[in-house]
């Protein structure tokens, strides 16, 4: 994973297949530690200072995504309802897809209304793995 941070905030956490040369600092080390705890099943909630960017709409949607609890999923339709406008489902899905904080802002927990896994920038195989790790796959997938 690629983790980028300045002295105050985490600015990016993404999956990458490329070799990564990072400039470690206190926040990248903290992020690495919390991710390691997550992968070893010792962390369900992250406590990191994130620097959200994008439009106000995108930031509001990602703030709602950040509230989805470990082990739970919601649909894109439910996310649009939580935003306050069920007609924004496509815009909400697009905002979710621009998440710069993989795993920490759990966009993998947003699934299709029919319970299917859809729309994960880093591949549906990773989305499925993360949801299995959290024991959060909907019963319709078994």
C-alpha positions as CSV (number, residue, x, y, z in Angstrom):
1,X,0.0,0.0,0.0
2,X,1.1,3.5,-0.6
3,X,0.7,5.9,2.3
4,X,1.4,9.6,1.9
5,X,1.3,12.2,4.7
6,X,2.6,15.6,5.5
7,X,3.5,16.5,9.1
8,X,-0.2,17.1,10.1
9,X,-2.4,14.8,8.0
10,X,-2.6,11.6,6.0
11,X,-3.2,12.6,2.4
12,X,-3.5,9.2,0.7
13,X,-3.7,5.5,1.4
14,X,-4.1,3.4,-1.7
15,X,-3.4,-0.1,-3.0
16,X,-0.6,-0.2,-5.6
17,X,1.1,-2.8,-7.6
18,X,4.1,-0.6,-8.2
19,X,7.2,-0.5,-6.0
20,X,6.8,2.1,-3.4
21,X,9.4,4.5,-2.1
22,X,7.9,6.4,0.7
23,X,9.1,9.2,2.9
24,X,8.2,7.8,6.3
25,X,7.2,10.1,9.1
26,X,5.3,9.8,12.3
27,X,1.9,9.6,10.5
28,X,2.9,7.1,7.8
29,X,4.3,4.9,10.6
30,X,1.1,5.3,12.6
31,X,-1.0,4.4,9.6
32,X,1.2,1.4,8.8
33,X,0.8,0.2,12.4
34,X,-3.0,0.6,12.4
35,X,-3.3,-1.2,9.1
36,X,-1.2,-4.0,10.4
37,X,-3.5,-4.3,13.4
38,X,-6.5,-4.3,11.1
39,X,-5.0,-7.1,9.0
40,X,-4.1,-9.1,12.1
41,X,-7.7,-8.8,13.3
42,X,-6.7,-6.5,16.2
43,X,-8.3,-3.3,15.0
44,X,-11.8,-2.4,13.7
45,X,-11.7,1.4,13.9
46,X,-9.0,3.7,12.7
47,X,-7.9,6.8,14.5
48,X,-5.9,8.8,12.0
49,X,-5.9,12.5,11.0
50,X,-7.1,12.5,7.4
51,X,-6.9,15.4,5.0
52,X,-10.1,15.1,3.0
53,X,-10.0,16.8,-0.4
54,X,-12.4,17.1,-3.3
55,X,-15.7,19.0,-3.4
56,X,-17.9,19.6,-0.4
57,X,-20.3,17.0,-1.7
58,X,-17.5,14.4,-2.0
59,X,-16.2,15.2,1.4
60,X,-19.7,14.9,2.9
61,X,-20.3,11.5,1.2
62,X,-16.9,10.2,2.4
63,X,-17.7,11.3,6.0
64,X,-20.9,9.2,5.8
65,X,-18.8,6.2,4.4
66,X,-16.4,6.6,7.3
67,X,-19.3,6.0,9.7
68,X,-20.1,2.5,8.3
69,X,-19.2,0.1,11.1
70,X,-16.8,-2.7,10.8
71,X,-18.5,-5.9,9.7
72,X,-21.5,-4.0,8.1
73,X,-22.4,-3.1,4.6
74,X,-24.8,-0.6,3.1
75,X,-26.0,-0.1,-0.4
76,X,-25.3,2.9,-2.6
77,X,-29.0,3.6,-2.4
78,X,-28.8,3.6,1.4
79,X,-25.8,5.9,1.2
80,X,-27.8,8.3,-0.9
81,X,-30.6,8.2,1.6
82,X,-28.1,8.9,4.4
83,X,-26.9,11.9,2.4
84,X,-30.4,13.1,2.4
85,X,-31.3,12.8,-1.2
86,X,-32.2,9.3,-2.7
87,X,-31.9,10.7,-6.2
88,X,-28.2,11.3,-5.8
89,X,-27.3,7.6,-6.0
90,X,-25.1,7.9,-9.0
91,X,-23.3,11.0,-7.7
92,X,-22.9,9.3,-4.3
93,X,-21.4,6.2,-6.0
94,X,-19.0,8.5,-8.0
95,X,-17.9,10.3,-4.8
96,X,-17.4,7.0,-3.1
97,X,-15.2,5.9,-6.0
98,X,-12.9,8.9,-5.5
99,X,-12.0,7.8,-1.9
100,X,-8.2,8.4,-1.4
101,X,-8.1,6.4,1.9
102,X,-8.5,2.7,1.1
103,X,-9.7,0.6,4.0
104,X,-9.5,3.5,6.5
105,X,-12.6,5.2,4.9
106,X,-14.3,1.9,4.2
107,X,-15.7,2.4,0.7
108,X,-15.5,-1.4,0.3
109,X,-18.5,-1.6,2.7
110,X,-20.8,0.0,0.1
111,X,-22.3,-2.6,-2.2
112,X,-25.1,-2.8,-4.8
113,X,-28.7,-2.6,-3.8
114,X,-29.1,-6.2,-4.9
115,X,-26.3,-7.3,-2.5
116,X,-23.8,-7.8,-5.3
117,X,-20.2,-6.5,-5.1
118,X,-19.8,-3.6,-7.5
119,X,-17.5,-0.7,-8.1
120,X,-14.2,-1.0,-6.3
121,X,-11.3,1.0,-7.8
122,X,-8.7,-1.6,-6.6
123,X,-10.6,-4.6,-7.9
124,X,-13.6,-6.7,-6.7
125,X,-11.2,-9.4,-5.5
126,X,-9.8,-7.0,-2.9
127,X,-13.3,-5.8,-2.0
128,X,-14.4,-9.4,-1.5
129,X,-11.3,-10.2,0.6
130,X,-11.8,-7.1,2.8
131,X,-15.5,-8.0,3.4
132,X,-14.6,-11.6,4.1
133,X,-11.9,-10.3,6.5
134,X,-14.6,-8.3,8.3
135,X,-17.2,-11.2,8.1
136,X,-19.4,-8.7,6.3
137,X,-20.4,-10.4,3.0
138,X,-24.1,-10.4,2.5
139,X,-25.7,-13.9,2.7
140,X,-26.8,-13.6,-1.0
141,X,-23.2,-14.0,-2.1
142,X,-22.8,-17.5,-0.5
